[in-house]
Amino acid sequence: MRILLSNGESWRQMRRFTISTLRDFGMGKKTIEGKIIKEAHYMINVFESHKGQEFNPTIQLNAAVGNIICSIVFGDRFDYDDQTFISLIKRINENVQLAGSSMVQLYNSFPILRFLPGSHKKIRKNEIMVGQFIKDFITKNYQTLDANDPRSFIDVFMLKQQQDEESGNPNTYFHKNNLIFTVADLFAAGTKTTLTTLRWAMLLIMKYPQIQEKVHDEITTVIGSERFPRTEDWKNLPYTNAVIHEIQRFANIVPLNVMHSTTEDLNFKGYFFPKGTLVIPLLTSVLYDKTLWKTPDDFNPSNFLDAEGKFVKRDAFTPFSMDKKACAGQPLARMELFLFFTILIQRFRFQVLPNVTNLELTSGVGFTSFPKYQNVCAVHR
């Protein structure tokens, strides 16, 4: 049972357990902040190795972001040149991208067509290989499982599974399949959206260098150029905070959100929706609402600033969705975005090659909306 694309009692128990366990392992707390900053050191070394030359940072960024959720789920991080880890990242990325293909959309609507060739078969193949990676890790992990010293999300889940088995609970949702699916969902959700947001961040600050310089000036004025930013700095960086929020709004990472369903019969604007009706909320309609934003169609940090330049929260800011299906990892994602973004801007100037005269803000089609233009030049400041 997936925690992303499911509902019912299994979903409720898995979501409740997941949020509680993520918090226990530091989600949104100082302990995970230290891991993000430590990971930033590895990421900076990789960026510096390119010596200001053009490169595609997608895999390195993905590895950095992925290692944060890995430290919670698996209890450890992976090296950027670990081929098994890189293969896992690439397969998940491919699936997220293929999820927006016409064949997958058709197959989702008419499962009877699954016998036809197409990208849905590639998705299934990737899912099997990702699942096998998780199974192998679980098997190996079980050999050193210690009830008095749980090291990871997987450990806590397995201990809960053992408790239910020993108590003879026949209706437990804590079984191997749920563990595999939940870990796969956590890894995908915990990396892809944050990665994509950071990729849009780089593209947008290269497109608008004056905004990039204003962010850098604020960071160096408030923090300096030596000490790494910390989460408590965000309240003293109103412009930087506004830029990060505007990146999330403008990029519109998950425009179709995830599926919801009505919990009771509902009449809405003259339409009747019976209980159990699947609903796909279009986040674009809120993030680009002309009545709610100063300049909805333009990238403009002032959408989150008042006349005095102070940061302003907006009710229409919903990139993490809302209600009971809001992103379970929102506190972690917000911390990652703030720290990775500010650390990168503090250390590097991002720019395009001189021969790129018109940097287009076009997106590719997938489950997430990702920037087509991938390359950057990271010049050390």
DATAJO-V388202 format. One record per backbone hydrogen bond with DSSP energy under -0.5 kcal/mol. NH is the residue of the N-H (numbers start at 1). CO is the residue of the C=O. If there is no record, write none. Layout:
# DATAJO-V388202
nh=NH co=CO
nh=NH co=CO
This chain:
# DATAJO-V388202
nh=11 co=7
nh=12 co=8
nh=13 co=9
nh=14 co=10
nh=15 co=11
nh=16 co=12
nh=17 co=13
nh=18 co=14
nh=19 co=15
nh=20 co=16
nh=21 co=17
nh=22 co=18
nh=23 co=19
nh=24 co=20
nh=25 co=21
nh=26 co=23
nh=27 co=22
nh=29 co=26
nh=32 co=26
nh=33 co=29
nh=34 co=30
nh=35 co=31
nh=36 co=32
nh=37 co=33
nh=38 co=34
nh=39 co=35
nh=40 co=36
nh=41 co=37
nh=42 co=38
nh=43 co=39
nh=44 co=40
nh=45 co=41
nh=46 co=42
nh=47 co=43
nh=48 co=44
nh=49 co=45
nh=50 co=47
nh=51 co=48
nh=52 co=378
nh=53 co=50
nh=55 co=376
nh=57 co=55
nh=57 co=374
nh=61 co=57
nh=62 co=58
nh=63 co=59
nh=64 co=60
nh=65 co=61
nh=66 co=62
nh=67 co=63
nh=68 co=64
nh=68 co=65
nh=69 co=65
nh=70 co=66
nh=71 co=67
nh=72 co=68
nh=73 co=69
nh=74 co=70
nh=75 co=70
nh=76 co=70
nh=82 co=79
nh=83 co=81
nh=86 co=82
nh=87 co=83
nh=88 co=84
nh=89 co=85
nh=90 co=86
nh=91 co=87
nh=92 co=88
nh=93 co=89
nh=94 co=90
nh=95 co=91
nh=96 co=92
nh=97 co=93
nh=98 co=94
nh=99 co=95
nh=100 co=97
nh=101 co=98
nh=105 co=101
nh=106 co=102
nh=107 co=103
nh=108 co=104
nh=109 co=105
nh=110 co=106
nh=113 co=110
nh=114 co=111
nh=115 co=112
nh=116 co=113
nh=121 co=118
nh=122 co=118
nh=123 co=119
nh=124 co=120
nh=125 co=121
nh=126 co=122
nh=127 co=123
nh=128 co=124
nh=129 co=125
nh=130 co=126
nh=131 co=127
nh=132 co=128
nh=133 co=129
nh=134 co=130
nh=135 co=131
nh=136 co=132
nh=137 co=133
nh=138 co=134
nh=139 co=135
nh=140 co=136
nh=141 co=137
nh=142 co=138
nh=143 co=139
nh=143 co=140
nh=144 co=141
nh=145 co=142
nh=149 co=146
nh=153 co=72
nh=154 co=73
nh=156 co=152
nh=157 co=153
nh=158 co=154
nh=159 co=155
nh=160 co=156
nh=161 co=157
nh=162 co=158
nh=163 co=159
nh=164 co=160
nh=165 co=161
nh=166 co=162
nh=167 co=163
nh=168 co=164
nh=168 co=165
nh=169 co=164
nh=170 co=168
nh=172 co=169
nh=175 co=173
nh=179 co=175
nh=180 co=176
nh=181 co=177
nh=182 co=178
nh=183 co=179
nh=184 co=180
nh=185 co=181
nh=186 co=182
nh=187 co=183
nh=188 co=184
nh=189 co=185
nh=190 co=186
nh=191 co=187
nh=191 co=188
nh=192 co=188
nh=195 co=191
nh=196 co=192
nh=197 co=193
nh=198 co=194
nh=199 co=195
nh=200 co=196
nh=201 co=197
nh=202 co=198
nh=203 co=199
nh=204 co=200
nh=205 co=201
nh=206 co=202
nh=207 co=203
nh=208 co=204
nh=209 co=206
nh=211 co=208
nh=212 co=208
nh=213 co=209
nh=214 co=210
nh=215 co=211
nh=216 co=212
nh=217 co=213
nh=218 co=214
nh=219 co=215
nh=220 co=216
nh=221 co=217
nh=222 co=218
nh=223 co=219
nh=224 co=219
nh=233 co=230
nh=234 co=231
nh=235 co=232
nh=236 co=233
nh=237 co=234
nh=241 co=237
nh=242 co=238
nh=243 co=239
nh=244 co=240
nh=245 co=241
nh=246 co=242
nh=247 co=243
nh=248 co=244
nh=249 co=245
nh=250 co=246
nh=251 co=247
nh=252 co=248
nh=253 co=248
nh=255 co=252
nh=257 co=254
nh=260 co=279
nh=262 co=277
nh=266 co=273
nh=268 co=266
nh=268 co=271
nh=271 co=268
nh=273 co=266
nh=273 co=271
nh=274 co=272
nh=276 co=262
nh=277 co=274
nh=279 co=260
nh=281 co=258
nh=281 co=279
nh=283 co=255
nh=283 co=281
nh=284 co=255
nh=285 co=282
nh=286 co=283
nh=287 co=283
nh=288 co=284
nh=289 co=286
nh=292 co=289
nh=293 co=289
nh=296 co=293
nh=298 co=295
nh=300 co=298
nh=303 co=300
nh=304 co=301
nh=305 co=302
nh=306 co=310
nh=309 co=306
nh=312 co=304
nh=317 co=314
nh=318 co=316
nh=321 co=318
nh=325 co=322
nh=326 co=323
nh=327 co=320
nh=330 co=327
nh=333 co=329
nh=334 co=330
nh=335 co=331
nh=336 co=332
nh=337 co=333
nh=338 co=334
nh=339 co=335
nh=340 co=336
nh=341 co=337
nh=342 co=338
nh=343 co=339
nh=344 co=340
nh=345 co=341
nh=346 co=342
nh=347 co=343
nh=348 co=344
nh=349 co=379
nh=350 co=348
nh=351 co=377
nh=356 co=353
nh=357 co=355
nh=360 co=358
nh=362 co=360
nh=364 co=370
nh=367 co=96
nh=369 co=253
nh=370 co=364
nh=370 co=368
nh=372 co=362
nh=374 co=372
nh=376 co=55
nh=377 co=351
nh=378 co=53
nh=379 co=349
nh=379 co=377
nh=380 co=378
nh=381 co=347
